[in-house]
Amino acid sequence: MAKPATIELNRSIIQAVGASTQSTLNAAMSSLQEGLKNSDWRTRKAACEALAEIASNNGSYSSSIKSSCIHALE
């Protein structure tokens, strides 16, 4: 079960490009997207905010990550 603190950690990993492999990055993104389905409102809110921040950031995220964020929010 995802918690807001875990969501924040995954957001930080993605934004810092700290994921050492593509599979780590994919797992972090999956966790954020799963957070949107959580029954806890705080977890859904944290996931939504994290995905929105990643999608709107002008950093060097790959287009597939940004697209994934936008798709999850739609």
CHARMM-style PDB file with segment names, atoms N, HN, CA, C and O in Angstrom:
ATOM      1  N   MET     1       0.849  -1.189   0.000  1.00  0.00      PROA
ATOM      2  CA  MET     1       0.000   0.000   0.000  1.00  0.00      PROA
ATOM      3  C   MET     1       0.888   1.243   0.000  1.00  0.00      PROA
ATOM      4  O   MET     1       1.733   1.411   0.879  1.00  0.00      PROA
ATOM      5  N   ALA     2       0.696   2.084  -0.960  1.00  0.00      PROA
ATOM      6  HN  ALA     2       0.009   1.948  -1.674  1.00  0.00      PROA
ATOM      7  CA  ALA     2       1.495   3.295  -1.079  1.00  0.00      PROA
ATOM      8  C   ALA     2       1.091   4.301  -0.009  1.00  0.00      PROA
ATOM      9  O   ALA     2      -0.087   4.433   0.320  1.00  0.00      PROA
ATOM     10  N   LYS     3       2.050   4.988   0.513  1.00  0.00      PROA
ATOM     11  HN  LYS     3       3.008   4.881   0.246  1.00  0.00      PROA
ATOM     12  CA  LYS     3       1.833   6.037   1.493  1.00  0.00      PROA
ATOM     13  C   LYS     3       2.351   7.336   0.907  1.00  0.00      PROA
ATOM     14  O   LYS     3       3.216   7.318   0.031  1.00  0.00      PROA
ATOM     15  N   PRO     4       1.828   8.484   1.384  1.00  0.00      PROA
ATOM     16  CA  PRO     4       2.310   9.762   0.854  1.00  0.00      PROA
ATOM     17  C   PRO     4       3.831   9.923   0.931  1.00  0.00      PROA
ATOM     18  O   PRO     4       4.429  10.501   0.024  1.00  0.00      PROA
ATOM     19  N   ALA     5       4.459   9.429   1.987  1.00  0.00      PROA
ATOM     20  HN  ALA     5       3.973   8.960   2.724  1.00  0.00      PROA
ATOM     21  CA  ALA     5       5.922   9.548   2.103  1.00  0.00      PROA
ATOM     22  C   ALA     5       6.631   8.729   1.026  1.00  0.00      PROA
ATOM     23  O   ALA     5       7.661   9.152   0.501  1.00  0.00      PROA
ATOM     24  N   THR     6       6.087   7.563   0.699  1.00  0.00      PROA
ATOM     25  HN  THR     6       5.250   7.219   1.125  1.00  0.00      PROA
ATOM     26  CA  THR     6       6.663   6.735  -0.357  1.00  0.00      PROA
ATOM     27  C   THR     6       6.499   7.412  -1.713  1.00  0.00      PROA
ATOM     28  O   THR     6       7.400   7.387  -2.551  1.00  0.00      PROA
ATOM     29  N   ILE     7       5.340   8.013  -1.908  1.00  0.00      PROA
ATOM     30  HN  ILE     7       4.608   8.033  -1.226  1.00  0.00      PROA
ATOM     31  CA  ILE     7       5.091   8.761  -3.146  1.00  0.00      PROA
ATOM     32  C   ILE     7       6.120   9.877  -3.290  1.00  0.00      PROA
ATOM     33  O   ILE     7       6.681  10.075  -4.367  1.00  0.00      PROA
ATOM     34  N   GLU     8       6.364  10.603  -2.208  1.00  0.00      PROA
ATOM     35  HN  GLU     8       5.908  10.443  -1.333  1.00  0.00      PROA
ATOM     36  CA  GLU     8       7.330  11.700  -2.229  1.00  0.00      PROA
ATOM     37  C   GLU     8       8.740  11.180  -2.529  1.00  0.00      PROA
ATOM     38  O   GLU     8       9.491  11.814  -3.269  1.00  0.00      PROA
ATOM     39  N   LEU     9       9.089  10.050  -1.965  1.00  0.00      PROA
ATOM     40  HN  LEU     9       8.479   9.535  -1.364  1.00  0.00      PROA
ATOM     41  CA  LEU     9      10.394   9.450  -2.227  1.00  0.00      PROA
ATOM     42  C   LEU     9      10.536   9.098  -3.708  1.00  0.00      PROA
ATOM     43  O   LEU     9      11.564   9.386  -4.321  1.00  0.00      PROA
ATOM     44  N   ASN    10       9.519   8.485  -4.272  1.00  0.00      PROA
ATOM     45  HN  ASN    10       8.684   8.251  -3.774  1.00  0.00      PROA
ATOM     46  CA  ASN    10       9.568   8.122  -5.690  1.00  0.00      PROA
ATOM     47  C   ASN    10       9.649   9.354  -6.573  1.00  0.00      PROA
ATOM     48  O   ASN    10      10.369   9.357  -7.571  1.00  0.00      PROA
ATOM     49  N   ARG    11       8.917  10.398  -6.216  1.00  0.00      PROA
ATOM     50  HN  ARG    11       8.331  10.396  -5.405  1.00  0.00      PROA
ATOM     51  CA  ARG    11       8.995  11.656  -6.974  1.00  0.00      PROA
ATOM     52  C   ARG    11      10.418  12.196  -6.934  1.00  0.00      PROA
ATOM     53  O   ARG    11      10.956  12.621  -7.957  1.00  0.00      PROA
ATOM     54  N   SER    12      11.021  12.178  -5.761  1.00  0.00      PROA
ATOM     55  HN  SER    12      10.584  11.833  -4.930  1.00  0.00      PROA
ATOM     56  CA  SER    12      12.389  12.677  -5.610  1.00  0.00      PROA
ATOM     57  C   SER    12      13.378  11.863  -6.436  1.00  0.00      PROA
ATOM     58  O   SER    12      14.285  12.418  -7.055  1.00  0.00      PROA
ATOM     59  N   ILE    13      13.199  10.556  -6.441  1.00  0.00      PROA
ATOM     60  HN  ILE    13      12.462  10.105  -5.938  1.00  0.00      PROA
ATOM     61  CA  ILE    13      14.087   9.685  -7.228  1.00  0.00      PROA
ATOM     62  C   ILE    13      13.987  10.042  -8.706  1.00  0.00      PROA
ATOM     63  O   ILE    13      15.000  10.166  -9.394  1.00  0.00      PROA
ATOM     64  N   ILE    14      12.773  10.205  -9.182  1.00  0.00      PROA
ATOM     65  HN  ILE    14      11.950  10.105  -8.624  1.00  0.00      PROA
ATOM     66  CA  ILE    14      12.574  10.506 -10.604  1.00  0.00      PROA
ATOM     67  C   ILE    14      13.127  11.886 -10.937  1.00  0.00      PROA
ATOM     68  O   ILE    14      13.796  12.053 -11.957  1.00  0.00      PROA
ATOM     69  N   GLN    15      12.857  12.874 -10.090  1.00  0.00      PROA
ATOM     70  HN  GLN    15      12.314  12.738  -9.262  1.00  0.00      PROA
ATOM     71  CA  GLN    15      13.318  14.226 -10.381  1.00  0.00      PROA
ATOM     72  C   GLN    15      14.822  14.359 -10.290  1.00  0.00      PROA
ATOM     73  O   GLN    15      15.418  15.155 -11.016  1.00  0.00      PROA
ATOM     74  N   ALA    16      15.439  13.605  -9.421  1.00  0.00      PROA
ATOM     75  HN  ALA    16      14.955  12.959  -8.831  1.00  0.00      PROA
ATOM     76  CA  ALA    16      16.887  13.678  -9.280  1.00  0.00      PROA
ATOM     77  C   ALA    16      17.590  12.785 -10.296  1.00  0.00      PROA
ATOM     78  O   ALA    16      18.819  12.738 -10.350  1.00  0.00      PROA
ATOM     79  N   VAL    17      16.801  12.079 -11.098  1.00  0.00      PROA
ATOM     80  HN  VAL    17      15.803  12.118 -11.054  1.00  0.00      PROA
ATOM     81  CA  VAL    17      17.306  11.104 -12.048  1.00  0.00      PROA
ATOM     82  C   VAL    17      18.240  10.143 -11.312  1.00  0.00      PROA
ATOM     83  O   VAL    17      19.301   9.756 -11.804  1.00  0.00      PROA
ATOM     84  N   GLY    18      17.789   9.776 -10.101  1.00  0.00      PROA
ATOM     85  HN  GLY    18      16.928  10.090  -9.701  1.00  0.00      PROA
ATOM     86  CA  GLY    18      18.576   8.893  -9.260  1.00  0.00      PROA
ATOM     87  C   GLY    18      18.332   7.431  -9.525  1.00  0.00      PROA
ATOM     88  O   GLY    18      18.975   6.572  -8.922  1.00  0.00      PROA
ATOM     89  N   ALA    19      17.423   7.141 -10.409  1.00  0.00      PROA
ATOM     90  HN  ALA    19      16.901   7.839 -10.899  1.00  0.00      PROA
ATOM     91  CA  ALA    19      17.168   5.739 -10.728  1.00  0.00      PROA
ATOM     92  C   ALA    19      18.349   5.215 -11.532  1.00  0.00      PROA
ATOM     93  O   ALA    19      18.672   5.742 -12.597  1.00  0.00      PROA
ATOM     94  N   SER    20      18.985   4.177 -11.014  1.00  0.00      PROA
ATOM     95  HN  SER    20      18.722   3.749 -10.149  1.00  0.00      PROA
ATOM     96  CA  SER    20      20.204   3.689 -11.647  1.00  0.00      PROA
ATOM     97  C   SER    20      19.943   2.890 -12.919  1.00  0.00      PROA
ATOM     98  O   SER    20      20.819   2.768 -13.776  1.00  0.00      PROA
ATOM     99  N   THR    21      18.750   2.354 -13.035  1.00  0.00      PROA
ATOM    100  HN  THR    21      18.038   2.453 -12.340  1.00  0.00      PROA
ATOM    101  CA  THR    21      18.416   1.582 -14.235  1.00  0.00      PROA
ATOM    102  C   THR    21      17.020   1.960 -14.706  1.00  0.00      PROA
ATOM    103  O   THR    21      16.244   2.572 -13.973  1.00  0.00      PROA
ATOM    104  N   GLN    22      16.721   1.590 -15.926  1.00  0.00      PROA
ATOM    105  HN  GLN    22      17.351   1.093 -16.522  1.00  0.00      PROA
ATOM    106  CA  GLN    22      15.392   1.853 -16.473  1.00  0.00      PROA
ATOM    107  C   GLN    22      14.329   1.123 -15.671  1.00  0.00      PROA
ATOM    108  O   GLN    22      13.227   1.641 -15.492  1.00  0.00      PROA
ATOM    109  N   SER    23      14.643  -0.072 -15.186  1.00  0.00      PROA
ATOM    110  HN  SER    23      15.538  -0.493 -15.331  1.00  0.00      PROA
ATOM    111  CA  SER    23      13.653  -0.827 -14.407  1.00  0.00      PROA
ATOM    112  C   SER    23      13.356  -0.146 -13.077  1.00  0.00      PROA
ATOM    113  O   SER    23      12.219  -0.186 -12.609  1.00  0.00      PROA
ATOM    114  N   THR    24      14.358   0.480 -12.458  1.00  0.00      PROA
ATOM    115  HN  THR    24      15.282   0.513 -12.838  1.00  0.00      PROA
ATOM    116  CA  THR    24      14.125   1.230 -11.221  1.00  0.00      PROA
ATOM    117  C   THR    24      13.233   2.433 -11.487  1.00  0.00      PROA
ATOM    118  O   THR    24      12.323   2.731 -10.714  1.00  0.00      PROA
ATOM    119  N   LEU    25      13.503   3.114 -12.580  1.00  0.00      PROA
ATOM    120  HN  LEU    25      14.242   2.872 -13.208  1.00  0.00      PROA
ATOM    121  CA  LEU    25      12.696   4.265 -12.967  1.00  0.00      PROA
ATOM    122  C   LEU    25      11.260   3.839 -13.256  1.00  0.00      PROA
ATOM    123  O   LEU    25      10.315   4.506 -12.833  1.00  0.00      PROA
ATOM    124  N   ASN    26      11.095   2.734 -13.974  1.00  0.00      PROA
ATOM    125  HN  ASN    26      11.862   2.192 -14.317  1.00  0.00      PROA
ATOM    126  CA  ASN    26       9.755   2.235 -14.275  1.00  0.00      PROA
ATOM    127  C   ASN    26       9.006   1.849 -13.004  1.00  0.00      PROA
ATOM    128  O   ASN    26       7.806   2.095 -12.890  1.00  0.00      PROA
ATOM    129  N   ALA    27       9.714   1.242 -12.043  1.00  0.00      PROA
ATOM    130  HN  ALA    27      10.690   1.042 -12.135  1.00  0.00      PROA
ATOM    131  CA  ALA    27       9.083   0.858 -10.783  1.00  0.00      PROA
ATOM    132  C   ALA    27       8.630   2.094  -9.997  1.00  0.00      PROA
ATOM    133  O   ALA    27       7.554   2.091  -9.399  1.00  0.00      PROA
ATOM    134  N   ALA    28       9.441   3.135 -10.000  1.00  0.00      PROA
ATOM    135  HN  ALA    28      10.315   3.138 -10.486  1.00  0.00      PROA
ATOM    136  CA  ALA    28       9.073   4.372  -9.305  1.00  0.00      PROA
ATOM    137  C   ALA    28       7.848   5.001  -9.958  1.00  0.00      PROA
ATOM    138  O   ALA    28       6.941   5.461  -9.265  1.00  0.00      PROA
ATOM    139  N   MET    29       7.819   5.022 -11.291  1.00  0.00      PROA
ATOM    140  HN  MET    29       8.556   4.648 -11.854  1.00  0.00      PROA
ATOM    141  CA  MET    29       6.664   5.583 -12.001  1.00  0.00      PROA
ATOM    142  C   MET    29       5.409   4.749 -11.746  1.00  0.00      PROA
ATOM    143  O   MET    29       4.324   5.300 -11.563  1.00  0.00      PROA
ATOM    144  N   SER    30       5.552   3.435 -11.733  1.00  0.00      PROA
ATOM    145  HN  SER    30       6.434   2.988 -11.882  1.00  0.00      PROA
ATOM    146  CA  SER    30       4.407   2.555 -11.471  1.00  0.00      PROA
ATOM    147  C   SER    30       3.843   2.803 -10.088  1.00  0.00      PROA
ATOM    148  O   SER    30       2.628   2.807  -9.894  1.00  0.00      PROA
ATOM    149  N   SER    31       4.726   3.010  -9.130  1.00  0.00      PROA
ATOM    150  HN  SER    31       5.714   3.007  -9.287  1.00  0.00      PROA
ATOM    151  CA  SER    31       4.282   3.279  -7.766  1.00  0.00      PROA
ATOM    152  C   SER    31       3.470   4.571  -7.701  1.00  0.00      PROA
ATOM    153  O   SER    31       2.442   4.634  -7.026  1.00  0.00      PROA
ATOM    154  N   LEU    32       3.936   5.596  -8.405  1.00  0.00      PROA
ATOM    155  HN  LEU    32       4.770   5.545  -8.954  1.00  0.00      PROA
ATOM    156  CA  LEU    32       3.188   6.864  -8.439  1.00  0.00      PROA
ATOM    157  C   LEU    32       1.823   6.663  -9.085  1.00  0.00      PROA
ATOM    158  O   LEU    32       0.817   7.176  -8.593  1.00  0.00      PROA
ATOM    159  N   GLN    33       1.788   5.926 -10.175  1.00  0.00      PROA
ATOM    160  HN  GLN    33       2.605   5.509 -10.574  1.00  0.00      PROA
ATOM    161  CA  GLN    33       0.522   5.705 -10.871  1.00  0.00      PROA
ATOM    162  C   GLN    33      -0.429   4.854 -10.044  1.00  0.00      PROA
ATOM    163  O   GLN    33      -1.639   5.075 -10.077  1.00  0.00      PROA
ATOM    164  N   GLU    34       0.095   3.888  -9.305  1.00  0.00      PROA
ATOM    165  HN  GLU    34       1.078   3.708  -9.278  1.00  0.00      PROA
ATOM    166  CA  GLU    34      -0.738   3.066  -8.425  1.00  0.00      PROA
ATOM    167  C   GLU    34      -1.303   3.899  -7.284  1.00  0.00      PROA
ATOM    168  O   GLU    34      -2.397   3.627  -6.789  1.00  0.00      PROA
ATOM    169  N   GLY    35      -0.559   4.904  -6.872  1.00  0.00      PROA
ATOM    170  HN  GLY    35       0.330   5.125  -7.274  1.00  0.00      PROA
ATOM    171  CA  GLY    35      -1.029   5.785  -5.807  1.00  0.00      PROA
ATOM    172  C   GLY    35      -2.333   6.486  -6.155  1.00  0.00      PROA
ATOM    173  O   GLY    35      -3.107   6.837  -5.265  1.00  0.00      PROA
ATOM    174  N   LEU    36      -2.581   6.692  -7.444  1.00  0.00      PROA
ATOM    175  HN  LEU    36      -1.952   6.407  -8.167  1.00  0.00      PROA
ATOM    176  CA  LEU    36      -3.829   7.326  -7.876  1.00  0.00      PROA
ATOM    177  C   LEU    36      -5.037   6.441  -7.600  1.00  0.00      PROA
ATOM    178  O   LEU    36      -6.161   6.938  -7.517  1.00  0.00      PROA
ATOM    179  N   LYS    37      -4.822   5.138  -7.458  1.00  0.00      PROA
ATOM    180  HN  LYS    37      -3.909   4.734  -7.525  1.00  0.00      PROA
ATOM    181  CA  LYS    37      -5.918   4.191  -7.237  1.00  0.00      PROA
ATOM    182  C   LYS    37      -6.135   3.888  -5.756  1.00  0.00      PROA
ATOM    183  O   LYS    37      -7.050   3.144  -5.406  1.00  0.00      PROA
ATOM    184  N   ASN    38      -5.311   4.451  -4.896  1.00  0.00      PROA
ATOM    185  HN  ASN    38      -4.567   5.056  -5.181  1.00  0.00      PROA
ATOM    186  CA  ASN    38      -5.367   4.160  -3.469  1.00  0.00      PROA
ATOM    187  C   ASN    38      -6.647   4.709  -2.846  1.00  0.00      PROA
ATOM    188  O   ASN    38      -7.170   5.730  -3.294  1.00  0.00      PROA
ATOM    189  N   SER    39      -7.147   4.042  -1.822  1.00  0.00      PROA
ATOM    190  HN  SER    39      -6.723   3.213  -1.458  1.00  0.00      PROA
ATOM    191  CA  SER    39      -8.374   4.485  -1.156  1.00  0.00      PROA
ATOM    192  C   SER    39      -8.137   5.681  -0.236  1.00  0.00      PROA
ATOM    193  O   SER    39      -9.080   6.386   0.124  1.00  0.00      PROA
ATOM    194  N   ASP    40      -6.884   5.910   0.140  1.00  0.00      PROA
ATOM    195  HN  ASP    40      -6.118   5.338  -0.153  1.00  0.00      PROA
ATOM    196  CA  ASP    40      -6.561   7.036   1.026  1.00  0.00      PROA
ATOM    197  C   ASP    40      -6.431   8.316   0.211  1.00  0.00      PROA
ATOM    198  O   ASP    40      -5.651   8.384  -0.739  1.00  0.00      PROA
ATOM    199  N   TRP    41      -7.207   9.334   0.594  1.00  0.00      PROA
ATOM    200  HN  TRP    41      -7.841   9.279   1.365  1.00  0.00      PROA
ATOM    201  CA  TRP    41      -7.214  10.595  -0.139  1.00  0.00      PROA
ATOM    202  C   TRP    41      -5.836  11.248  -0.150  1.00  0.00      PROA
ATOM    203  O   TRP    41      -5.425  11.776  -1.184  1.00  0.00      PROA
ATOM    204  N   ARG    42      -5.113  11.228   0.963  1.00  0.00      PROA
ATOM    205  HN  ARG    42      -5.447  10.799   1.802  1.00  0.00      PROA
ATOM    206  CA  ARG    42      -3.794  11.869   1.028  1.00  0.00      PROA
ATOM    207  C   ARG    42      -2.813  11.207   0.071  1.00  0.00      PROA
ATOM    208  O   ARG    42      -1.977  11.878  -0.534  1.00  0.00      PROA
ATOM    209  N   THR    43      -2.914   9.905  -0.062  1.00  0.00      PROA
ATOM    210  HN  THR    43      -3.593   9.360   0.430  1.00  0.00      PROA
ATOM    211  CA  THR    43      -2.038   9.185  -0.988  1.00  0.00      PROA
ATOM    212  C   THR    43      -2.365   9.547  -2.431  1.00  0.00      PROA
ATOM    213  O   THR    43      -1.462   9.793  -3.230  1.00  0.00      PROA
ATOM    214  N   ARG    44      -3.656   9.582  -2.770  1.00  0.00      PROA
ATOM    215  HN  ARG    44      -4.390   9.382  -2.121  1.00  0.00      PROA
ATOM    216  CA  ARG    44      -4.055   9.975  -4.135  1.00  0.00      PROA
ATOM    217  C   ARG    44      -3.605  11.398  -4.442  1.00  0.00      PROA
ATOM    218  O   ARG    44      -3.121  11.672  -5.541  1.00  0.00      PROA
ATOM    219  N   LYS    45      -3.759  12.297  -3.488  1.00  0.00      PROA
ATOM    220  HN  LYS    45      -4.152  12.074  -2.595  1.00  0.00      PROA
ATOM    221  CA  LYS    45      -3.359  13.692  -3.677  1.00  0.00      PROA
ATOM    222  C   LYS    45      -1.851  13.794  -3.885  1.00  0.00      PROA
ATOM    223  O   LYS    45      -1.393  14.511  -4.775  1.00  0.00      PROA
ATOM    224  N   ALA    46      -1.081  13.083  -3.071  1.00  0.00      PROA
ATOM    225  HN  ALA    46      -1.453  12.501  -2.348  1.00  0.00      PROA
ATOM    226  CA  ALA    46       0.378  13.107  -3.206  1.00  0.00      PROA
ATOM    227  C   ALA    46       0.805  12.561  -4.567  1.00  0.00      PROA
ATOM    228  O   ALA    46       1.706  13.107  -5.204  1.00  0.00      PROA
ATOM    229  N   ALA    47       0.160  11.491  -5.007  1.00  0.00      PROA
ATOM    230  HN  ALA    47      -0.572  11.047  -4.490  1.00  0.00      PROA
ATOM    231  CA  ALA    47       0.489  10.905  -6.305  1.00  0.00      PROA
ATOM    232  C   ALA    47       0.149  11.870  -7.431  1.00  0.00      PROA
ATOM    233  O   ALA    47       0.930  12.042  -8.367  1.00  0.00      PROA
ATOM    234  N   CYS    48      -0.996  12.486  -7.338  1.00  0.00      PROA
ATOM    235  HN  CYS    48      -1.630  12.346  -6.577  1.00  0.00      PROA
ATOM    236  CA  CYS    48      -1.424  13.441  -8.359  1.00  0.00      PROA
ATOM    237  C   CYS    48      -0.454  14.623  -8.438  1.00  0.00      PROA
ATOM    238  O   CYS    48      -0.037  15.024  -9.524  1.00  0.00      PROA
ATOM    239  N   GLU    49      -0.105  15.164  -7.290  1.00  0.00      PROA
ATOM    240  HN  GLU    49      -0.443  14.838  -6.408  1.00  0.00      PROA
ATOM    241  CA  GLU    49       0.819  16.300  -7.272  1.00  0.00      PROA
ATOM    242  C   GLU    49       2.191  15.915  -7.814  1.00  0.00      PROA
ATOM    243  O   GLU    49       2.806  16.682  -8.554  1.00  0.00      PROA
ATOM    244  N   ALA    50       2.668  14.735  -7.450  1.00  0.00      PROA
ATOM    245  HN  ALA    50       2.168  14.111  -6.849  1.00  0.00      PROA
ATOM    246  CA  ALA    50       3.978  14.286  -7.929  1.00  0.00      PROA
ATOM    247  C   ALA    50       3.975  14.108  -9.440  1.00  0.00      PROA
ATOM    248  O   ALA    50       4.892  14.555 -10.128  1.00  0.00      PROA
ATOM    249  N   LEU    51       2.936  13.449  -9.954  1.00  0.00      PROA
ATOM    250  HN  LEU    51       2.191  13.085  -9.395  1.00  0.00      PROA
ATOM    251  CA  LEU    51       2.855  13.232 -11.404  1.00  0.00      PROA
ATOM    252  C   LEU    51       2.721  14.551 -12.154  1.00  0.00      PROA
ATOM    253  O   LEU    51       3.336  14.733 -13.205  1.00  0.00      PROA
ATOM    254  N   ALA    52       1.928  15.465 -11.624  1.00  0.00      PROA
ATOM    255  HN  ALA    52       1.429  15.317 -10.770  1.00  0.00      PROA
ATOM    256  CA  ALA    52       1.762  16.770 -12.274  1.00  0.00      PROA
ATOM    257  C   ALA    52       3.070  17.544 -12.277  1.00  0.00      PROA
ATOM    258  O   ALA    52       3.412  18.185 -13.271  1.00  0.00      PROA
ATOM    259  N   GLU    53       3.798  17.490 -11.181  1.00  0.00      PROA
ATOM    260  HN  GLU    53       3.521  16.969 -10.373  1.00  0.00      PROA
ATOM    261  CA  GLU    53       5.076  18.196 -11.108  1.00  0.00      PROA
ATOM    262  C   GLU    53       6.093  17.618 -12.088  1.00  0.00      PROA
ATOM    263  O   GLU    53       6.811  18.363 -12.756  1.00  0.00      PROA
ATOM    264  N   ILE    54       6.152  16.312 -12.171  1.00  0.00      PROA
ATOM    265  HN  ILE    54       5.569  15.707 -11.629  1.00  0.00      PROA
ATOM    266  CA  ILE    54       7.087  15.663 -13.097  1.00  0.00      PROA
ATOM    267  C   ILE    54       6.716  15.985 -14.537  1.00  0.00      PROA
ATOM    268  O   ILE    54       7.587  16.284 -15.353  1.00  0.00      PROA
ATOM    269  N   ALA    55       5.427  15.925 -14.851  1.00  0.00      PROA
ATOM    270  HN  ALA    55       4.719  15.682 -14.188  1.00  0.00      PROA
ATOM    271  CA  ALA    55       4.975  16.177 -16.218  1.00  0.00      PROA
ATOM    272  C   ALA    55       5.211  17.625 -16.645  1.00  0.00      PROA
ATOM    273  O   ALA    55       5.499  17.885 -17.813  1.00  0.00      PROA
ATOM    274  N   SER    56       5.093  18.564 -15.715  1.00  0.00      PROA
ATOM    275  HN  SER    56       4.859  18.353 -14.766  1.00  0.00      PROA
ATOM    276  CA  SER    56       5.223  19.968 -16.087  1.00  0.00      PROA
ATOM    277  C   SER    56       6.642  20.506 -15.937  1.00  0.00      PROA
ATOM    278  O   SER    56       6.918  21.637 -16.336  1.00  0.00      PROA
ATOM    279  N   ASN    57       7.534  19.718 -15.372  1.00  0.00      PROA
ATOM    280  HN  ASN    57       7.309  18.799 -15.048  1.00  0.00      PROA
ATOM    281  CA  ASN    57       8.906  20.151 -15.170  1.00  0.00      PROA
ATOM    282  C   ASN    57       9.620  20.278 -16.504  1.00  0.00      PROA
ATOM    283  O   ASN    57       9.460  19.440 -17.391  1.00  0.00      PROA
ATOM    284  N   ASN    58      10.403  21.328 -16.633  1.00  0.00      PROA
ATOM    285  HN  ASN    58      10.534  22.008 -15.912  1.00  0.00      PROA
ATOM    286  CA  ASN    58      11.153  21.561 -17.872  1.00  0.00      PROA
ATOM    287  C   ASN    58      12.504  20.862 -17.867  1.00  0.00      PROA
ATOM    288  O   ASN    58      13.354  21.148 -18.709  1.00  0.00      PROA
ATOM    289  N   GLY    59      12.705  19.956 -16.932  1.00  0.00      PROA
ATOM    290  HN  GLY    59      12.014  19.724 -16.248  1.00  0.00      PROA
ATOM    291  CA  GLY    59      13.981  19.247 -16.817  1.00  0.00      PROA
ATOM    292  C   GLY    59      14.221  18.307 -17.966  1.00  0.00      PROA
ATOM    293  O   GLY    59      13.566  18.388 -19.005  1.00  0.00      PROA
ATOM    294  N   SER    60      15.154  17.428 -17.774  1.00  0.00      PROA
ATOM    295  HN  SER    60      15.686  17.362 -16.930  1.00  0.00      PROA
ATOM    296  CA  SER    60      15.592  16.548 -18.851  1.00  0.00      PROA
ATOM    297  C   SER    60      14.894  15.189 -18.818  1.00  0.00      PROA
ATOM    298  O   SER    60      15.480  14.183 -19.218  1.00  0.00      PROA
ATOM    299  N   TYR    61      13.659  15.152 -18.349  1.00  0.00      PROA
ATOM    300  HN  TYR    61      13.183  15.970 -18.024  1.00  0.00      PROA
ATOM    301  CA  TYR    61      12.940  13.880 -18.343  1.00  0.00      PROA
ATOM    302  C   TYR    61      12.683  13.438 -19.774  1.00  0.00      PROA
ATOM    303  O   TYR    61      12.464  14.253 -20.669  1.00  0.00      PROA
ATOM    304  N   SER    62      12.715  12.158 -19.959  1.00  0.00      PROA
ATOM    305  HN  SER    62      12.892  11.495 -19.232  1.00  0.00      PROA
ATOM    306  CA  SER    62      12.425  11.652 -21.296  1.00  0.00      PROA
ATOM    307  C   SER    62      10.960  11.914 -21.617  1.00  0.00      PROA
ATOM    308  O   SER    62      10.126  12.029 -20.718  1.00  0.00      PROA
ATOM    309  N   SER    63      10.666  12.004 -22.872  1.00  0.00      PROA
ATOM    310  HN  SER    63      11.343  11.910 -23.601  1.00  0.00      PROA
ATOM    311  CA  SER    63       9.283  12.269 -23.281  1.00  0.00      PROA
ATOM    312  C   SER    63       8.363  11.131 -22.864  1.00  0.00      PROA
ATOM    313  O   SER    63       7.176  11.354 -22.625  1.00  0.00      PROA
ATOM    314  N   SER    64       8.895   9.912 -22.774  1.00  0.00      PROA
ATOM    315  HN  SER    64       9.859   9.731 -22.969  1.00  0.00      PROA
ATOM    316  CA  SER    64       8.040   8.792 -22.369  1.00  0.00      PROA
ATOM    317  C   SER    64       7.611   8.926 -20.906  1.00  0.00      PROA
ATOM    318  O   SER    64       6.492   8.550 -20.558  1.00  0.00      PROA
ATOM    319  N   ILE    65       8.476   9.451 -20.056  1.00  0.00      PROA
ATOM    320  HN  ILE    65       9.385   9.757 -20.339  1.00  0.00      PROA
ATOM    321  CA  ILE    65       8.107   9.655 -18.655  1.00  0.00      PROA
ATOM    322  C   ILE    65       7.041  10.740 -18.557  1.00  0.00      PROA
ATOM    323  O   ILE    65       6.045  10.571 -17.853  1.00  0.00      PROA
ATOM    324  N   LYS    66       7.245  11.850 -19.260  1.00  0.00      PROA
ATOM    325  HN  LYS    66       8.054  11.987 -19.831  1.00  0.00      PROA
ATOM    326  CA  LYS    66       6.257  12.924 -19.242  1.00  0.00      PROA
ATOM    327  C   LYS    66       4.921  12.434 -19.809  1.00  0.00      PROA
ATOM    328  O   LYS    66       3.863  12.737 -19.257  1.00  0.00      PROA
ATOM    329  N   SER    67       4.970  11.695 -20.884  1.00  0.00      PROA
ATOM    330  HN  SER    67       5.829  11.449 -21.332  1.00  0.00      PROA
ATOM    331  CA  SER    67       3.745  11.159 -21.477  1.00  0.00      PROA
ATOM    332  C   SER    67       3.036  10.217 -20.519  1.00  0.00      PROA
ATOM    333  O   SER    67       1.809  10.224 -20.424  1.00  0.00      PROA
ATOM    334  N   SER    68       3.804   9.416 -19.819  1.00  0.00      PROA
ATOM    335  HN  SER    68       4.801   9.411 -19.897  1.00  0.00      PROA
ATOM    336  CA  SER    68       3.241   8.473 -18.842  1.00  0.00      PROA
ATOM    337  C   SER    68       2.532   9.219 -17.722  1.00  0.00      PROA
ATOM    338  O   SER    68       1.458   8.813 -17.280  1.00  0.00      PROA
ATOM    339  N   CYS    69       3.139  10.313 -17.263  1.00  0.00      PROA
ATOM    340  HN  CYS    69       4.012  10.643 -17.622  1.00  0.00      PROA
ATOM    341  CA  CYS    69       2.528  11.133 -16.209  1.00  0.00      PROA
ATOM    342  C   CYS    69       1.210  11.721 -16.678  1.00  0.00      PROA
ATOM    343  O   CYS    69       0.199  11.640 -15.980  1.00  0.00      PROA
ATOM    344  N   ILE    70       1.226  12.302 -17.842  1.00  0.00      PROA
ATOM    345  HN  ILE    70       2.048  12.367 -18.409  1.00  0.00      PROA
ATOM    346  CA  ILE    70       0.020  12.930 -18.381  1.00  0.00      PROA
ATOM    347  C   ILE    70      -1.082  11.901 -18.597  1.00  0.00      PROA
ATOM    348  O   ILE    70      -2.243  12.153 -18.276  1.00  0.00      PROA
ATOM    349  N   HSD    71      -0.722  10.753 -19.135  1.00  0.00      PROA
ATOM    350  HN  HSD    71       0.222  10.549 -19.396  1.00  0.00      PROA
ATOM    351  CA  HSD    71      -1.697   9.688 -19.369  1.00  0.00      PROA
ATOM    352  C   HSD    71      -2.318   9.233 -18.044  1.00  0.00      PROA
ATOM    353  O   HSD    71      -3.529   9.025 -17.967  1.00  0.00      PROA
ATOM    354  N   ALA    72      -1.511   9.083 -17.023  1.00  0.00      PROA
ATOM    355  HN  ALA    72      -0.528   9.252 -17.085  1.00  0.00      PROA
ATOM    356  CA  ALA    72      -2.025   8.644 -15.717  1.00  0.00      PROA
ATOM    357  C   ALA    72      -2.986   9.662 -15.124  1.00  0.00      PROA
ATOM    358  O   ALA    72      -3.963   9.293 -14.473  1.00  0.00      PROA
ATOM    359  N   LEU    73      -2.712  10.939 -15.348  1.00  0.00      PROA
ATOM    360  HN  LEU    73      -1.918  11.239 -15.877  1.00  0.00      PROA
ATOM    361  CA  LEU    73      -3.579  11.988 -14.797  1.00  0.00      PROA
ATOM    362  C   LEU    73      -4.881  12.138 -15.575  1.00  0.00      PROA
ATOM    363  O   LEU    73      -5.881  12.609 -15.034  1.00  0.00      PROA
ATOM    364  N   GLU    74      -4.868  11.739 -16.839  1.00  0.00      PROA
ATOM    365  HN  GLU    74      -4.056  11.356 -17.279  1.00  0.00      PROA
ATOM    366  CA  GLU    74      -6.098  11.830 -17.645  1.00  0.00      PROA
ATOM    367  C   GLU    74      -7.044  10.766 -17.183  1.00  0.00      PROA
ATOM    368  OT1 GLU    74      -8.148  10.647 -17.715  1.00  0.00      PROA
TER     369      GLU     74
END
